[in-house]
């Protein structure tokens, strides 16, 4: 399957729901019951291969409501005991096909970003490209569906 997706080394990782345990543990623990998919108010959780849930930010953003974790009885989704711990280590990345690089003014991503993680630093004589402030980005994915040219992806942070 990874070969057909172009992931020849098998290193690509699916975007799992918030509070998912590590990938190996997730695959072992998740029963594919679909309860998290059914309860997601944003409808961003969809069924993937083997019935496992994945996040599709083209459908909307994660509100971090915790309902998916609350209905997960298998332990595949588990909140950390650390107060204020992030539900995942995902960040928005803006690709080179962003239309601001063709001197077209667009602010769709920043209008959707509730955490103000996407900023435009003013430049003289050209359109300012967006920049993501990693410390502010929650990885909610609100910017993804708002981008008219699909130049934004949410990926695991390094």
Phi and psi in radians as a Rosetta constraint file:
Dihedral C 1 N 2 CA 2 C 2 CIRCULARHARMONIC -1.114 0.35
Dihedral N 2 CA 2 C 2 N 3 CIRCULARHARMONIC -0.636 0.35
Dihedral C 2 N 3 CA 3 C 3 CIRCULARHARMONIC -1.047 0.35
Dihedral N 3 CA 3 C 3 N 4 CIRCULARHARMONIC -0.777 0.35
Dihedral C 3 N 4 CA 4 C 4 CIRCULARHARMONIC -1.148 0.35
Dihedral N 4 CA 4 C 4 N 5 CIRCULARHARMONIC -0.479 0.35
Dihedral C 4 N 5 CA 5 C 5 CIRCULARHARMONIC -1.508 0.35
Dihedral N 5 CA 5 C 5 N 6 CIRCULARHARMONIC -0.053 0.35
Dihedral C 5 N 6 CA 6 C 6 CIRCULARHARMONIC 1.513 0.35
Dihedral N 6 CA 6 C 6 N 7 CIRCULARHARMONIC 0.100 0.35
Dihedral C 6 N 7 CA 7 C 7 CIRCULARHARMONIC -1.663 0.35
Dihedral N 7 CA 7 C 7 N 8 CIRCULARHARMONIC 1.298 0.35
Dihedral C 7 N 8 CA 8 C 8 CIRCULARHARMONIC -1.101 0.35
Dihedral N 8 CA 8 C 8 N 9 CIRCULARHARMONIC -0.536 0.35
Dihedral C 8 N 9 CA 9 C 9 CIRCULARHARMONIC -1.600 0.35
Dihedral N 9 CA 9 C 9 N 10 CIRCULARHARMONIC -0.143 0.35
Dihedral C 9 N 10 CA 10 C 10 CIRCULARHARMONIC 1.268 0.35
Dihedral N 10 CA 10 C 10 N 11 CIRCULARHARMONIC 0.506 0.35
Dihedral C 10 N 11 CA 11 C 11 CIRCULARHARMONIC -1.730 0.35
Dihedral N 11 CA 11 C 11 N 12 CIRCULARHARMONIC -0.181 0.35
Dihedral C 11 N 12 CA 12 C 12 CIRCULARHARMONIC -1.145 0.35
Dihedral N 12 CA 12 C 12 N 13 CIRCULARHARMONIC 2.503 0.35
Dihedral C 12 N 13 CA 13 C 13 CIRCULARHARMONIC -2.178 0.35
Dihedral N 13 CA 13 C 13 N 14 CIRCULARHARMONIC 2.395 0.35
Dihedral C 13 N 14 CA 14 C 14 CIRCULARHARMONIC -1.250 0.35
Dihedral N 14 CA 14 C 14 N 15 CIRCULARHARMONIC 2.617 0.35
Dihedral C 14 N 15 CA 15 C 15 CIRCULARHARMONIC -1.437 0.35
Dihedral N 15 CA 15 C 15 N 16 CIRCULARHARMONIC 1.893 0.35
Dihedral C 15 N 16 CA 16 C 16 CIRCULARHARMONIC -1.519 0.35
Dihedral N 16 CA 16 C 16 N 17 CIRCULARHARMONIC 2.874 0.35
Dihedral C 16 N 17 CA 17 C 17 CIRCULARHARMONIC -1.050 0.35
Dihedral N 17 CA 17 C 17 N 18 CIRCULARHARMONIC 2.826 0.35
Dihedral C 17 N 18 CA 18 C 18 CIRCULARHARMONIC -1.025 0.35
Dihedral N 18 CA 18 C 18 N 19 CIRCULARHARMONIC 2.610 0.35
Dihedral C 18 N 19 CA 19 C 19 CIRCULARHARMONIC 1.186 0.35
Dihedral N 19 CA 19 C 19 N 20 CIRCULARHARMONIC 0.319 0.35
Dihedral C 19 N 20 CA 20 C 20 CIRCULARHARMONIC -1.222 0.35
Dihedral N 20 CA 20 C 20 N 21 CIRCULARHARMONIC 2.463 0.35
Dihedral C 20 N 21 CA 21 C 21 CIRCULARHARMONIC -1.233 0.35
Dihedral N 21 CA 21 C 21 N 22 CIRCULARHARMONIC 3.065 0.35
Dihedral C 21 N 22 CA 22 C 22 CIRCULARHARMONIC -0.970 0.35
Dihedral N 22 CA 22 C 22 N 23 CIRCULARHARMONIC 2.751 0.35
Dihedral C 22 N 23 CA 23 C 23 CIRCULARHARMONIC -0.969 0.35
Dihedral N 23 CA 23 C 23 N 24 CIRCULARHARMONIC -0.805 0.35
Dihedral C 23 N 24 CA 24 C 24 CIRCULARHARMONIC -1.083 0.35
Dihedral N 24 CA 24 C 24 N 25 CIRCULARHARMONIC -0.761 0.35
Dihedral C 24 N 25 CA 25 C 25 CIRCULARHARMONIC -1.162 0.35
Dihedral N 25 CA 25 C 25 N 26 CIRCULARHARMONIC -0.660 0.35
Dihedral C 25 N 26 CA 26 C 26 CIRCULARHARMONIC -1.087 0.35
Dihedral N 26 CA 26 C 26 N 27 CIRCULARHARMONIC -0.852 0.35
Dihedral C 26 N 27 CA 27 C 27 CIRCULARHARMONIC -1.080 0.35
Dihedral N 27 CA 27 C 27 N 28 CIRCULARHARMONIC -0.609 0.35
Dihedral C 27 N 28 CA 28 C 28 CIRCULARHARMONIC -1.287 0.35
Dihedral N 28 CA 28 C 28 N 29 CIRCULARHARMONIC -0.698 0.35
Dihedral C 28 N 29 CA 29 C 29 CIRCULARHARMONIC -1.523 0.35
Dihedral N 29 CA 29 C 29 N 30 CIRCULARHARMONIC -0.644 0.35
Dihedral C 29 N 30 CA 30 C 30 CIRCULARHARMONIC -1.139 0.35
Dihedral N 30 CA 30 C 30 N 31 CIRCULARHARMONIC 2.270 0.35
Dihedral C 30 N 31 CA 31 C 31 CIRCULARHARMONIC -1.622 0.35
Dihedral N 31 CA 31 C 31 N 32 CIRCULARHARMONIC -0.152 0.35
Dihedral C 31 N 32 CA 32 C 32 CIRCULARHARMONIC 1.256 0.35
Dihedral N 32 CA 32 C 32 N 33 CIRCULARHARMONIC 0.456 0.35
Dihedral C 32 N 33 CA 33 C 33 CIRCULARHARMONIC -1.174 0.35
Dihedral N 33 CA 33 C 33 N 34 CIRCULARHARMONIC -0.478 0.35
Dihedral C 33 N 34 CA 34 C 34 CIRCULARHARMONIC 1.496 0.35
Dihedral N 34 CA 34 C 34 N 35 CIRCULARHARMONIC 0.064 0.35
Dihedral C 34 N 35 CA 35 C 35 CIRCULARHARMONIC -1.068 0.35
Dihedral N 35 CA 35 C 35 N 36 CIRCULARHARMONIC -0.693 0.35
Dihedral C 35 N 36 CA 36 C 36 CIRCULARHARMONIC -1.167 0.35
Dihedral N 36 CA 36 C 36 N 37 CIRCULARHARMONIC -0.643 0.35
Dihedral C 36 N 37 CA 37 C 37 CIRCULARHARMONIC -1.145 0.35
Dihedral N 37 CA 37 C 37 N 38 CIRCULARHARMONIC -0.774 0.35
Dihedral C 37 N 38 CA 38 C 38 CIRCULARHARMONIC -1.164 0.35
Dihedral N 38 CA 38 C 38 N 39 CIRCULARHARMONIC -0.569 0.35
Dihedral C 38 N 39 CA 39 C 39 CIRCULARHARMONIC -1.591 0.35
Dihedral N 39 CA 39 C 39 N 40 CIRCULARHARMONIC -0.237 0.35
Dihedral C 39 N 40 CA 40 C 40 CIRCULARHARMONIC -1.075 0.35
Dihedral N 40 CA 40 C 40 N 41 CIRCULARHARMONIC 2.002 0.35
Dihedral C 40 N 41 CA 41 C 41 CIRCULARHARMONIC -1.213 0.35
Dihedral N 41 CA 41 C 41 N 42 CIRCULARHARMONIC -0.377 0.35
Dihedral C 41 N 42 CA 42 C 42 CIRCULARHARMONIC -1.563 0.35
Dihedral N 42 CA 42 C 42 N 43 CIRCULARHARMONIC -0.149 0.35
Dihedral C 42 N 43 CA 43 C 43 CIRCULARHARMONIC 0.947 0.35
Dihedral N 43 CA 43 C 43 N 44 CIRCULARHARMONIC 0.559 0.35
Dihedral C 43 N 44 CA 44 C 44 CIRCULARHARMONIC -1.564 0.35
Dihedral N 44 CA 44 C 44 N 45 CIRCULARHARMONIC -0.194 0.35
Dihedral C 44 N 45 CA 45 C 45 CIRCULARHARMONIC -1.562 0.35
Dihedral N 45 CA 45 C 45 N 46 CIRCULARHARMONIC 2.216 0.35
Dihedral C 45 N 46 CA 46 C 46 CIRCULARHARMONIC -2.271 0.35
Dihedral N 46 CA 46 C 46 N 47 CIRCULARHARMONIC 2.786 0.35
Dihedral C 46 N 47 CA 47 C 47 CIRCULARHARMONIC -1.433 0.35
Dihedral N 47 CA 47 C 47 N 48 CIRCULARHARMONIC 2.300 0.35
Dihedral C 47 N 48 CA 48 C 48 CIRCULARHARMONIC -1.993 0.35
Dihedral N 48 CA 48 C 48 N 49 CIRCULARHARMONIC -2.856 0.35
Dihedral C 48 N 49 CA 49 C 49 CIRCULARHARMONIC -0.922 0.35
Dihedral N 49 CA 49 C 49 N 50 CIRCULARHARMONIC 2.446 0.35
Dihedral C 49 N 50 CA 50 C 50 CIRCULARHARMONIC 1.107 0.35
Dihedral N 50 CA 50 C 50 N 51 CIRCULARHARMONIC 0.268 0.35
Dihedral C 50 N 51 CA 51 C 51 CIRCULARHARMONIC 1.411 0.35
Dihedral N 51 CA 51 C 51 N 52 CIRCULARHARMONIC 0.072 0.35
Dihedral C 51 N 52 CA 52 C 52 CIRCULARHARMONIC -1.308 0.35
Dihedral N 52 CA 52 C 52 N 53 CIRCULARHARMONIC 2.506 0.35
Dihedral C 52 N 53 CA 53 C 53 CIRCULARHARMONIC -1.384 0.35
Dihedral N 53 CA 53 C 53 N 54 CIRCULARHARMONIC 2.476 0.35
Dihedral C 53 N 54 CA 54 C 54 CIRCULARHARMONIC -2.320 0.35
Dihedral N 54 CA 54 C 54 N 55 CIRCULARHARMONIC 2.807 0.35
Dihedral C 54 N 55 CA 55 C 55 CIRCULARHARMONIC -1.624 0.35
Dihedral N 55 CA 55 C 55 N 56 CIRCULARHARMONIC 2.313 0.35
Dihedral C 55 N 56 CA 56 C 56 CIRCULARHARMONIC -2.097 0.35
Dihedral N 56 CA 56 C 56 N 57 CIRCULARHARMONIC 1.708 0.35
Dihedral C 56 N 57 CA 57 C 57 CIRCULARHARMONIC -1.250 0.35
Dihedral N 57 CA 57 C 57 N 58 CIRCULARHARMONIC -0.153 0.35
Dihedral C 57 N 58 CA 58 C 58 CIRCULARHARMONIC -1.215 0.35
Dihedral N 58 CA 58 C 58 N 59 CIRCULARHARMONIC -0.306 0.35
Dihedral C 58 N 59 CA 59 C 59 CIRCULARHARMONIC -1.558 0.35
Dihedral N 59 CA 59 C 59 N 60 CIRCULARHARMONIC -0.260 0.35
Dihedral C 59 N 60 CA 60 C 60 CIRCULARHARMONIC 2.666 0.35
Dihedral N 60 CA 60 C 60 N 61 CIRCULARHARMONIC -2.717 0.35
Dihedral C 60 N 61 CA 61 C 61 CIRCULARHARMONIC -2.134 0.35
Dihedral N 61 CA 61 C 61 N 62 CIRCULARHARMONIC 2.755 0.35
Dihedral C 61 N 62 CA 62 C 62 CIRCULARHARMONIC -1.477 0.35
Dihedral N 62 CA 62 C 62 N 63 CIRCULARHARMONIC 2.271 0.35
Dihedral C 62 N 63 CA 63 C 63 CIRCULARHARMONIC -1.660 0.35
Dihedral N 63 CA 63 C 63 N 64 CIRCULARHARMONIC -0.029 0.35
Dihedral C 63 N 64 CA 64 C 64 CIRCULARHARMONIC 0.924 0.35
Dihedral N 64 CA 64 C 64 N 65 CIRCULARHARMONIC 0.719 0.35
Dihedral C 64 N 65 CA 65 C 65 CIRCULARHARMONIC -1.276 0.35
Dihedral N 65 CA 65 C 65 N 66 CIRCULARHARMONIC -0.437 0.35
Dihedral C 65 N 66 CA 66 C 66 CIRCULARHARMONIC 1.508 0.35
Dihedral N 66 CA 66 C 66 N 67 CIRCULARHARMONIC 0.035 0.35
Dihedral C 66 N 67 CA 67 C 67 CIRCULARHARMONIC -1.143 0.35
Dihedral N 67 CA 67 C 67 N 68 CIRCULARHARMONIC -0.629 0.35
Dihedral C 67 N 68 CA 68 C 68 CIRCULARHARMONIC -1.119 0.35
Dihedral N 68 CA 68 C 68 N 69 CIRCULARHARMONIC -0.739 0.35
Dihedral C 68 N 69 CA 69 C 69 CIRCULARHARMONIC -1.184 0.35
Dihedral N 69 CA 69 C 69 N 70 CIRCULARHARMONIC -0.633 0.35
Dihedral C 69 N 70 CA 70 C 70 CIRCULARHARMONIC -1.156 0.35
Dihedral N 70 CA 70 C 70 N 71 CIRCULARHARMONIC -0.578 0.35
Dihedral C 70 N 71 CA 71 C 71 CIRCULARHARMONIC -1.580 0.35
Dihedral N 71 CA 71 C 71 N 72 CIRCULARHARMONIC -0.137 0.35
Dihedral C 71 N 72 CA 72 C 72 CIRCULARHARMONIC -1.359 0.35
Dihedral N 72 CA 72 C 72 N 73 CIRCULARHARMONIC 1.911 0.35
Dihedral C 72 N 73 CA 73 C 73 CIRCULARHARMONIC -1.625 0.35
Dihedral N 73 CA 73 C 73 N 74 CIRCULARHARMONIC -0.190 0.35
Dihedral C 73 N 74 CA 74 C 74 CIRCULARHARMONIC -1.451 0.35
Dihedral N 74 CA 74 C 74 N 75 CIRCULARHARMONIC -0.311 0.35
Dihedral C 74 N 75 CA 75 C 75 CIRCULARHARMONIC 1.582 0.35
Dihedral N 75 CA 75 C 75 N 76 CIRCULARHARMONIC 0.096 0.35
Dihedral C 75 N 76 CA 76 C 76 CIRCULARHARMONIC -1.245 0.35
Dihedral N 76 CA 76 C 76 N 77 CIRCULARHARMONIC -0.476 0.35
Dihedral C 76 N 77 CA 77 C 77 CIRCULARHARMONIC -2.006 0.35
Dihedral N 77 CA 77 C 77 N 78 CIRCULARHARMONIC 2.092 0.35
Dihedral C 77 N 78 CA 78 C 78 CIRCULARHARMONIC -2.533 0.35
Dihedral N 78 CA 78 C 78 N 79 CIRCULARHARMONIC 2.054 0.35
Dihedral C 78 N 79 CA 79 C 79 CIRCULARHARMONIC -1.179 0.35
Dihedral N 79 CA 79 C 79 N 80 CIRCULARHARMONIC 2.535 0.35
Dihedral C 79 N 80 CA 80 C 80 CIRCULARHARMONIC -1.294 0.35
Dihedral N 80 CA 80 C 80 N 81 CIRCULARHARMONIC 2.652 0.35
Dihedral C 80 N 81 CA 81 C 81 CIRCULARHARMONIC -1.329 0.35
Dihedral N 81 CA 81 C 81 N 82 CIRCULARHARMONIC -0.178 0.35
Dihedral C 81 N 82 CA 82 C 82 CIRCULARHARMONIC -1.378 0.35
Dihedral N 82 CA 82 C 82 N 83 CIRCULARHARMONIC 2.118 0.35
Dihedral C 82 N 83 CA 83 C 83 CIRCULARHARMONIC -1.096 0.35
Dihedral N 83 CA 83 C 83 N 84 CIRCULARHARMONIC 2.275 0.35
Dihedral C 83 N 84 CA 84 C 84 CIRCULARHARMONIC 1.379 0.35
Dihedral N 84 CA 84 C 84 N 85 CIRCULARHARMONIC 0.150 0.35
Dihedral C 84 N 85 CA 85 C 85 CIRCULARHARMONIC -1.161 0.35
Dihedral N 85 CA 85 C 85 N 86 CIRCULARHARMONIC 2.461 0.35
Dihedral C 85 N 86 CA 86 C 86 CIRCULARHARMONIC -1.192 0.35
Dihedral N 86 CA 86 C 86 N 87 CIRCULARHARMONIC 2.497 0.35
Dihedral C 86 N 87 CA 87 C 87 CIRCULARHARMONIC -1.238 0.35
Dihedral N 87 CA 87 C 87 N 88 CIRCULARHARMONIC -0.312 0.35
Dihedral C 87 N 88 CA 88 C 88 CIRCULARHARMONIC -2.905 0.35
Dihedral N 88 CA 88 C 88 N 89 CIRCULARHARMONIC 2.959 0.35
Dihedral C 88 N 89 CA 89 C 89 CIRCULARHARMONIC -1.913 0.35
Dihedral N 89 CA 89 C 89 N 90 CIRCULARHARMONIC 1.047 0.35
Dihedral C 89 N 90 CA 90 C 90 CIRCULARHARMONIC -1.935 0.35
Dihedral N 90 CA 90 C 90 N 91 CIRCULARHARMONIC 2.544 0.35
Dihedral C 90 N 91 CA 91 C 91 CIRCULARHARMONIC -2.442 0.35
Dihedral N 91 CA 91 C 91 N 92 CIRCULARHARMONIC 2.644 0.35
Dihedral C 91 N 92 CA 92 C 92 CIRCULARHARMONIC -1.335 0.35
Dihedral N 92 CA 92 C 92 N 93 CIRCULARHARMONIC 2.490 0.35
Dihedral C 92 N 93 CA 93 C 93 CIRCULARHARMONIC -2.287 0.35
Dihedral N 93 CA 93 C 93 N 94 CIRCULARHARMONIC 2.314 0.35
Dihedral C 93 N 94 CA 94 C 94 CIRCULARHARMONIC -1.841 0.35
Dihedral N 94 CA 94 C 94 N 95 CIRCULARHARMONIC 2.140 0.35
Dihedral C 94 N 95 CA 95 C 95 CIRCULARHARMONIC -1.413 0.35
Dihedral N 95 CA 95 C 95 N 96 CIRCULARHARMONIC 2.960 0.35
Dihedral C 95 N 96 CA 96 C 96 CIRCULARHARMONIC -1.200 0.35
Dihedral N 96 CA 96 C 96 N 97 CIRCULARHARMONIC -0.233 0.35
Dihedral C 96 N 97 CA 97 C 97 CIRCULARHARMONIC -1.496 0.35
Dihedral N 97 CA 97 C 97 N 98 CIRCULARHARMONIC 0.169 0.35
Dihedral C 97 N 98 CA 98 C 98 CIRCULARHARMONIC -1.017 0.35
Dihedral N 98 CA 98 C 98 N 99 CIRCULARHARMONIC 2.313 0.35
Dihedral C 98 N 99 CA 99 C 99 CIRCULARHARMONIC -1.184 0.35
Dihedral N 99 CA 99 C 99 N 100 CIRCULARHARMONIC -0.239 0.35
Dihedral C 99 N 100 CA 100 C 100 CIRCULARHARMONIC -1.160 0.35
Dihedral N 100 CA 100 C 100 N 101 CIRCULARHARMONIC -0.408 0.35
Dihedral C 100 N 101 CA 101 C 101 CIRCULARHARMONIC -1.294 0.35
Dihedral N 101 CA 101 C 101 N 102 CIRCULARHARMONIC -0.207 0.35
Dihedral C 101 N 102 CA 102 C 102 CIRCULARHARMONIC -1.801 0.35
Dihedral N 102 CA 102 C 102 N 103 CIRCULARHARMONIC 0.364 0.35
Dihedral C 102 N 103 CA 103 C 103 CIRCULARHARMONIC 1.044 0.35
Dihedral N 103 CA 103 C 103 N 104 CIRCULARHARMONIC 0.640 0.35
Dihedral C 103 N 104 CA 104 C 104 CIRCULARHARMONIC -1.886 0.35
Dihedral N 104 CA 104 C 104 N 105 CIRCULARHARMONIC 2.194 0.35
Dihedral C 104 N 105 CA 105 C 105 CIRCULARHARMONIC -1.294 0.35
Dihedral N 105 CA 105 C 105 N 106 CIRCULARHARMONIC 2.197 0.35
Dihedral C 105 N 106 CA 106 C 106 CIRCULARHARMONIC -2.608 0.35
Dihedral N 106 CA 106 C 106 N 107 CIRCULARHARMONIC 2.353 0.35
Dihedral C 106 N 107 CA 107 C 107 CIRCULARHARMONIC -2.285 0.35
Dihedral N 107 CA 107 C 107 N 108 CIRCULARHARMONIC 0.392 0.35
Dihedral C 107 N 108 CA 108 C 108 CIRCULARHARMONIC -0.991 0.35
Dihedral N 108 CA 108 C 108 N 109 CIRCULARHARMONIC -0.746 0.35
Dihedral C 108 N 109 CA 109 C 109 CIRCULARHARMONIC -1.171 0.35
Dihedral N 109 CA 109 C 109 N 110 CIRCULARHARMONIC -0.749 0.35
Dihedral C 109 N 110 CA 110 C 110 CIRCULARHARMONIC -1.262 0.35
Dihedral N 110 CA 110 C 110 N 111 CIRCULARHARMONIC -0.490 0.35
Dihedral C 110 N 111 CA 111 C 111 CIRCULARHARMONIC -1.177 0.35
Dihedral N 111 CA 111 C 111 N 112 CIRCULARHARMONIC -0.524 0.35
Dihedral C 111 N 112 CA 112 C 112 CIRCULARHARMONIC -1.497 0.35
Dihedral N 112 CA 112 C 112 N 113 CIRCULARHARMONIC -0.381 0.35
Dihedral C 112 N 113 CA 113 C 113 CIRCULARHARMONIC -1.382 0.35
Dihedral N 113 CA 113 C 113 N 114 CIRCULARHARMONIC 1.889 0.35
Dihedral C 113 N 114 CA 114 C 114 CIRCULARHARMONIC -1.360 0.35
Dihedral N 114 CA 114 C 114 N 115 CIRCULARHARMONIC -0.320 0.35
Dihedral C 114 N 115 CA 115 C 115 CIRCULARHARMONIC -1.642 0.35
Dihedral N 115 CA 115 C 115 N 116 CIRCULARHARMONIC 0.074 0.35
Dihedral C 115 N 116 CA 116 C 116 CIRCULARHARMONIC 0.967 0.35
Dihedral N 116 CA 116 C 116 N 117 CIRCULARHARMONIC 0.613 0.35
Dihedral C 116 N 117 CA 117 C 117 CIRCULARHARMONIC -1.422 0.35
Dihedral N 117 CA 117 C 117 N 118 CIRCULARHARMONIC -0.330 0.35
Dihedral C 117 N 118 CA 118 C 118 CIRCULARHARMONIC -1.834 0.35
Dihedral N 118 CA 118 C 118 N 119 CIRCULARHARMONIC 2.103 0.35
Dihedral C 118 N 119 CA 119 C 119 CIRCULARHARMONIC -2.175 0.35
Dihedral N 119 CA 119 C 119 N 120 CIRCULARHARMONIC 2.774 0.35
Dihedral C 119 N 120 CA 120 C 120 CIRCULARHARMONIC -2.114 0.35
Dihedral N 120 CA 120 C 120 N 121 CIRCULARHARMONIC 1.980 0.35
Dihedral C 120 N 121 CA 121 C 121 CIRCULARHARMONIC -1.504 0.35
Dihedral N 121 CA 121 C 121 N 122 CIRCULARHARMONIC 2.136 0.35
Dihedral C 121 N 122 CA 122 C 122 CIRCULARHARMONIC -1.077 0.35
Dihedral N 122 CA 122 C 122 N 123 CIRCULARHARMONIC 2.390 0.35
Dihedral C 122 N 123 CA 123 C 123 CIRCULARHARMONIC -2.270 0.35
Dihedral N 123 CA 123 C 123 N 124 CIRCULARHARMONIC 2.466 0.35
Dihedral C 123 N 124 CA 124 C 124 CIRCULARHARMONIC -1.414 0.35
Dihedral N 124 CA 124 C 124 N 125 CIRCULARHARMONIC 2.286 0.35
Dihedral C 124 N 125 CA 125 C 125 CIRCULARHARMONIC 1.491 0.35
Dihedral N 125 CA 125 C 125 N 126 CIRCULARHARMONIC 0.025 0.35
Dihedral C 125 N 126 CA 126 C 126 CIRCULARHARMONIC -2.704 0.35
Dihedral N 126 CA 126 C 126 N 127 CIRCULARHARMONIC 2.949 0.35
Dihedral C 126 N 127 CA 127 C 127 CIRCULARHARMONIC -1.356 0.35
Dihedral N 127 CA 127 C 127 N 128 CIRCULARHARMONIC 2.348 0.35
Dihedral C 127 N 128 CA 128 C 128 CIRCULARHARMONIC -1.340 0.35
Dihedral N 128 CA 128 C 128 N 129 CIRCULARHARMONIC 2.245 0.35
Dihedral C 128 N 129 CA 129 C 129 CIRCULARHARMONIC -1.422 0.35
Dihedral N 129 CA 129 C 129 N 130 CIRCULARHARMONIC 2.696 0.35
Dihedral C 129 N 130 CA 130 C 130 CIRCULARHARMONIC -1.289 0.35
Dihedral N 130 CA 130 C 130 N 131 CIRCULARHARMONIC 2.601 0.35
Dihedral C 130 N 131 CA 131 C 131 CIRCULARHARMONIC -2.272 0.35
Dihedral N 131 CA 131 C 131 N 132 CIRCULARHARMONIC 2.389 0.35
Dihedral C 131 N 132 CA 132 C 132 CIRCULARHARMONIC -1.701 0.35
Dihedral N 132 CA 132 C 132 N 133 CIRCULARHARMONIC 2.194 0.35
Dihedral C 132 N 133 CA 133 C 133 CIRCULARHARMONIC -1.581 0.35
Dihedral N 133 CA 133 C 133 N 134 CIRCULARHARMONIC 1.810 0.35
Dihedral C 133 N 134 CA 134 C 134 CIRCULARHARMONIC -1.002 0.35
Dihedral N 134 CA 134 C 134 N 135 CIRCULARHARMONIC -0.560 0.35
Dihedral C 134 N 135 CA 135 C 135 CIRCULARHARMONIC -1.224 0.35
Dihedral N 135 CA 135 C 135 N 136 CIRCULARHARMONIC -0.365 0.35
Dihedral C 135 N 136 CA 136 C 136 CIRCULARHARMONIC -1.732 0.35
Dihedral N 136 CA 136 C 136 N 137 CIRCULARHARMONIC -0.397 0.35
Dihedral C 136 N 137 CA 137 C 137 CIRCULARHARMONIC -1.240 0.35
Dihedral N 137 CA 137 C 137 N 138 CIRCULARHARMONIC 2.219 0.35
Dihedral C 137 N 138 CA 138 C 138 CIRCULARHARMONIC -1.650 0.35
Dihedral N 138 CA 138 C 138 N 139 CIRCULARHARMONIC -0.184 0.35
Dihedral C 138 N 139 CA 139 C 139 CIRCULARHARMONIC 1.329 0.35
Dihedral N 139 CA 139 C 139 N 140 CIRCULARHARMONIC 0.407 0.35
Dihedral C 139 N 140 CA 140 C 140 CIRCULARHARMONIC -1.214 0.35
Dihedral N 140 CA 140 C 140 N 141 CIRCULARHARMONIC -0.417 0.35
Dihedral C 140 N 141 CA 141 C 141 CIRCULARHARMONIC 1.491 0.35
Dihedral N 141 CA 141 C 141 N 142 CIRCULARHARMONIC 0.120 0.35
Dihedral C 141 N 142 CA 142 C 142 CIRCULARHARMONIC -1.030 0.35
Dihedral N 142 CA 142 C 142 N 143 CIRCULARHARMONIC -0.581 0.35
Dihedral C 142 N 143 CA 143 C 143 CIRCULARHARMONIC -1.253 0.35
Dihedral N 143 CA 143 C 143 N 144 CIRCULARHARMONIC -0.426 0.35
Dihedral C 143 N 144 CA 144 C 144 CIRCULARHARMONIC -1.137 0.35
Dihedral N 144 CA 144 C 144 N 145 CIRCULARHARMONIC -0.950 0.35
Dihedral C 144 N 145 CA 145 C 145 CIRCULARHARMONIC -1.229 0.35
Dihedral N 145 CA 145 C 145 N 146 CIRCULARHARMONIC -0.361 0.35
Dihedral C 145 N 146 CA 146 C 146 CIRCULARHARMONIC -1.430 0.35
Dihedral N 146 CA 146 C 146 N 147 CIRCULARHARMONIC -0.232 0.35
Dihedral C 146 N 147 CA 147 C 147 CIRCULARHARMONIC -1.367 0.35
Dihedral N 147 CA 147 C 147 N 148 CIRCULARHARMONIC 2.130 0.35
Dihedral C 147 N 148 CA 148 C 148 CIRCULARHARMONIC -1.242 0.35
Dihedral N 148 CA 148 C 148 N 149 CIRCULARHARMONIC -0.279 0.35
Dihedral C 148 N 149 CA 149 C 149 CIRCULARHARMONIC -2.096 0.35
Dihedral N 149 CA 149 C 149 N 150 CIRCULARHARMONIC 0.276 0.35
Dihedral C 149 N 150 CA 150 C 150 CIRCULARHARMONIC 0.913 0.35
Dihedral N 150 CA 150 C 150 N 151 CIRCULARHARMONIC 0.775 0.35
Dihedral C 150 N 151 CA 151 C 151 CIRCULARHARMONIC -1.584 0.35
Dihedral N 151 CA 151 C 151 N 152 CIRCULARHARMONIC -0.006 0.35
Dihedral C 151 N 152 CA 152 C 152 CIRCULARHARMONIC -2.035 0.35
Dihedral N 152 CA 152 C 152 N 153 CIRCULARHARMONIC 2.344 0.35
Dihedral C 152 N 153 CA 153 C 153 CIRCULARHARMONIC -2.293 0.35
Dihedral N 153 CA 153 C 153 N 154 CIRCULARHARMONIC 2.765 0.35
Dihedral C 153 N 154 CA 154 C 154 CIRCULARHARMONIC -1.996 0.35
Dihedral N 154 CA 154 C 154 N 155 CIRCULARHARMONIC 2.144 0.35
Dihedral C 154 N 155 CA 155 C 155 CIRCULARHARMONIC -2.297 0.35
Dihedral N 155 CA 155 C 155 N 156 CIRCULARHARMONIC 2.860 0.35
Dihedral C 155 N 156 CA 156 C 156 CIRCULARHARMONIC -1.114 0.35
Dihedral N 156 CA 156 C 156 N 157 CIRCULARHARMONIC 2.293 0.35
Dihedral C 156 N 157 CA 157 C 157 CIRCULARHARMONIC -1.333 0.35
Dihedral N 157 CA 157 C 157 N 158 CIRCULARHARMONIC 2.632 0.35
